Amino acid sequence: MPTDEFIVTPWHVEGEIDYDKLIKRFGTEKISKQLLTRIEKLTGDLHFMLRRGIFFSHRDLNAVLNEYEKGNKFFLYTGRGPSGHTHIGHLVPWVFAKWLQDKFGTNMYFQLTDDEKFFSKQNLSLEETKQFAFENALDFIALGFKPENTKIIIDTENIKTLYPIAAQVAKKINFSNTKAVFGFSNDTNIGMIFYTALQSAPCFIEDRPVLIPLGVDQDPHFRLTRDVAPKIGKQKPALIHNIMIPALQGPGGKMSASDDNGTVYTTDPPEVVKKKINKYAFSGGQPDIEEHRKKGGNPDIDVSYQYLRIFFEPDDNKLKKIYDDYKSGKMLTGELKAILIEKINGFLKIHQEKREKARNQLSKFLLENS
């Protein structure tokens, strides 16, 4: 693959992503300073993921805010394809969705697509993807969502609710559309071909606007949804996209639940986290200490710094000091990794406790079939 090329699809991310190019390729809008100012005015503050450009792109966010200012509430929807255990990259849109929910007082729907992962993963049974769905749900609940305004949808459990909506969507999408967007071929199973209709269904579960925080790789599904929405008398869903969270091994691609060495799972014990970061986290440092002290490191490519920037260090002043110290050579790679290890393990200690408590709360969150 040429160095300036990259691949971003719902099932495959490869190469070093140029997000400005991706915005043009996907036809989305960059989040402007004016839009950030508008959000801050409405919410009273600005989430650090917005300040730092972790959420960088959108579709029709202004339209949703226009309706909100008129007194018309929107709802939130995001999800997860349960192909394995939850990793720290999955948490990014969920944590941001929790902030949006708190600030705007919205309902939240979280879709677990156990069917889609069964269709797309040759090595997983439907029983396994459903079990992962229930396990992933615990991580979502552990972030502080409340059952009064948050519902979890599991496709195979809630098909009675989803299917009438999905049928309306499916009737307006032809194979040519899906083939053009996803590159499907004649040997693609028909479950995959139909699947976008099912992922679209939660967009229309309430008769009001929806805002979807999601990884930008999932945008193609909702391009089709947005095309279909007016044809079935519904509003187009609005989207806000986050960047891809890199694997531990560094630039190119994204963290994947199927790559143990490149991934920090929410269930990892402290010693495993420490080992993974120390052994696998891509370094922006110099080959030896003397050279590092002299030339400094490159935090912009260092995975430990990026994880702090994306998720684990919300304090801008602390993050800037880490950046400056590492870039000047004052801070060594081992010291930077130690900071990240402490941050991740501190977060996971609390998260894992809440995750276990969530087992007793799960039934309260599950959507009842209508």
N, C-alpha and C positions, 0 to 999 in steps of 0.2 A: 504494500500500500504506500503511495507517495506520502511524504511527510506532511503535506498540507491537506490531506484527505482524512475524513473520519466518517464513521457510520453511527447513526442514532436511529434505532427502531424500538418498538415496545419489547422486543425479545433479544436484541443484540446491540451492544454499544462497544465501539472499537476506535482506537486512535485518540489523539489529543484534540479535544473539541475546541473549536473557535466559536464562541457563543454569538459573536456578532454575525458571523457567517450563518450560523444555525438559525438565528432570527430571520434572516433573509430567506433561507431555504424553506423554513416552515411557514413563513408569512405571518409571524407574530409581531407584537410591538414591544420595544424595550421599555422597561419601567423608567420613566423620566423623573427628574428632580421635582417637576411640578406635581406629578402624581404622588410622589413620596410626601410632599408638603400637604397635599390634600388628605392623604391617609392620616398623617400626624394630627391634622386639625380635627378630624373626626374622632380619633381614638385617644388623643391626649399624649401619646408618645409614639415611638417608632420601634418596632421589633428589630433587634440587631441583625437578623437575617435580611431584613429590608435595607438597613443602613449599609450593609457590606455587599449587597448585590448577590446574596445567595439565592434570593428570589429576584430574577432579573428580567422576566418577560411575562407578557400577559395577552389575553384576548378579552376585550370588552369589559375590563375592570371598571373603567370610567362609567359605563352604562349601568352597572350594578350599583355603584356609588350614587349615581344620579337618582335612581329609584329609592335608594335608602334615604337620601336627603328629602325626598317627597313623603317619607313615612312608610314606604313599602319595603318591608324586610325581605332579605334573601335567606337562603339556607346554604349549608356547606355539605360537600360530598368529597370523600377521597377513598382510598382503598389500598388493597395489597393482594398480590398474586401469591398464594401460600405454597411455595415450592420448597420451603425449608424453614429453618428457624429465623426469627427476626434479627437483623443486624443493625448497627448504629446508623447506617445510611437511611434505612427505612423510616427512622424516627423523625427525620428533618421535616417533611411536610405535615406529619401528625402533630408535632410540637407547635408548628406555626399555625395549623388549623385550630388548635386549642386556644391560642392567643386571639385569633380572629373571632372564635366563638365567644370568648369572654368579652371582647371589646364591642362586638356588634349585637350580642344577645341573640344568637341564632340557634336553630336546630342543626344537628350534625348527623350525617349518615356515613357509615364506614362499610364498604363492600369488600368481602373476602371471596375472591373468584376461584374457588376450588375446582370448578369445572374447566376453566380456561387453562389452569396449570396441568390438569389431567390431559387435556387435548394437546398441549404444547410440549410436555415432557414425556419422552418415551419410557423413562425409568420409574415413573410414579403411578401408583394405582389411585383410583378415586377415593378409596378409603384413606390412603396416606395424605392426599391433598386436603381432605376434610379434617383430618386430625391436625395437620399443620394450621389449618384455618382457626381451629379452636385455640391452639397454642399462641398463634400470632395475635389473636383477639386479646389475650391477657396483657401483652405488651402495650396495646392501644389503651386499654382501660387504665393501666398503671400510670399513664401520663396525667391523670386527674380528671378525665371526662366524667360526667354525671349521667345516670340513666334517664333522668327526667327529660333531657333535651338531646340525648345521643342514642342512636340505634345502630346496631351491627347487623349487616345483611350477609348471610352466607348463601351463595347462589343455589346450591342444591337443596338447602333447607327452606329457602324463601322463594322457590320458583313459582309458587302459586300467585304471589304478589307481583313478581317481576315479569312473568311471561306475557300477560295482556299488554303491558307497556312495550316490551321487547318486540312483540308481534307487529305493533303499529310501526315501530322503527324499521324492522326488517323488511316490511313491504315496500319501503321507499329506498332501500339500498339494493343495488344489483351487484352481480359478481364482478362486473367491469370496474365499479367503484372500489371495491375492496382489493381487487387485484392491483389497481393502479396505486393505491395508498400503501399496501403491505407487501406487494411483490408475490402474492400467492400464485401457486402453479397448479397444474392438473392433479398432482399427487398430494395436495394439501387436504387434510381431512375436513369434512363439512362442519364439524364442530368449531374449528378455527374460523371458517368463513362466516358462520352465523354469529360468532361470539361478540363482535362489536355491538350488535343490537342489544345484547344482554348487559354489557357494560354501560350502555346508554340509559338503561331503564331508570336507575336512581336519579338521573338528571331531571326526571319528570314525575318524581314520586310525590312532590308537592306542587301546587299550582302557583308558583312564584319563582322569581329568578334564583339561579343556583350559581355559586362560586366554588370552583374546584382547585384546591392547592395540590400540586402533583409534580413529580419528576418530569422534566421536559421530554423524556423518551416516550412517555405515554400520550403525548399530544396527538399523534395520528388518529387514535381511536375517536377523539372528540372533534377532530376536523370533520369526520363523517357525521357525527352527532349534530354538529352545528349546521351542516348542510340540510339535514333531515328535519330539524326542529320546526321551521316555518311550515313545512309540508304536512305536519301533523298538528298544526295550530298551537305550537309551544314556543317559548322564548329560547333563544340560543343560550347554552351554558357559557358562563364566563370562566376563564382559566387564569391561574397564576402559577408560573413554572419555577421550580428550583433547579440549580445546576446538578450535574451528576457528582456523586460522592466517590472520590477515587479509591481504588483498591490499595491495600497497604504497599504493594510493590511499586506504586507510583503512577506517573502520568500515563494517560491513555486508558480507555475503558472506564469501568465503574466497579464499585464493590458489589460482589455477587454472593448470594446465599449458598451457592454450590461450590465455592472456593474457600476451603477452611483456612488456608494460609494467608489469603488476601483479605480476610474478613474478621471483624470483631463482632461477635454475637452478643445479644443482650443477656444470654444465659452463661457467658464465659466467666469462670472464677478468676480472682485477682491474679493468680500465678500464670494463668494462660494468657491473660491480657498483657502482662509484663513480658512474657516470652515472645508473643507475636509482635509487639511494638519494637522490642529490642532487636529481634532477628530479622523482621521483614519490612518494617516501615522505611520507605524510600527516603534517603537523606539528601539534603541540599548542602551538606557540609563538604569540606575539603578532605583529601585522602589522609592527612595526618594533622595532629594538633598544632604543630608549628605553623604549617601552611594556613590552617583555619584561623589561627590567631592573627595572622598577617593579612589574609585576603577576606576573611569572613565567609559566612554561609549564604545560601540563597533560599530565604523562607518561601519565596513564591513557588518553588517546586518541591519543597520539603513537605512530606505527607503529615508529619507530626504537627507542624505549624498549621497546615491546611485544616486538619481536624479541629484544632483549637479555634481557628477562624470561623469555620462552618457551624460548629456546634458547642464545643466544650469550654470556651472562654467568652462569655457574653460581655465582659467589661472591656470597653474599647481602650481605655488607658493601659490596662494590664497587657492587652494584646499588642499594643504599639510598643511597649517596653520590650516584650519578648522579641518582636520583629526587629527592633533596633539593635538589641543586644546580640542577636544571632547574626544579623547582617554585618555587624562591626567585628565579629569574631570574639566578642566578650563572652558569649554563651556558646558552649560546645554542643554538638549533636546529642551526645549522651545526656546532657543536662536538659535539653529540649524534650527528649523522649521521656525523661523522668517526670517532667511537668505534665505531659500528656497522660502518662500511665496513672499518675495520682488523680488527675481530673476524671479519667474514664472510670477508674475503680471507685472513686467517690460517688459518681453518678450511678453506677451499676449497683452498688451496695443498697442504695435507697430504692432504685428501680426494681431490683429483684425481690425485695421485701414487699413492695406494693403489688408486684406481679403475682406473688403467691396469694395475697389477700384477694386479688381479683378473681381467683377461682370460685370463690363463694358469691361473687357479684355477677358473674357472667350471664346467668339466666335473666337478670333484670335488664340487660342491654340488648338481648337478642330481639330482633324485630318479630312481632307476631304477624302471621299471614292474615291478610285482610280478605 
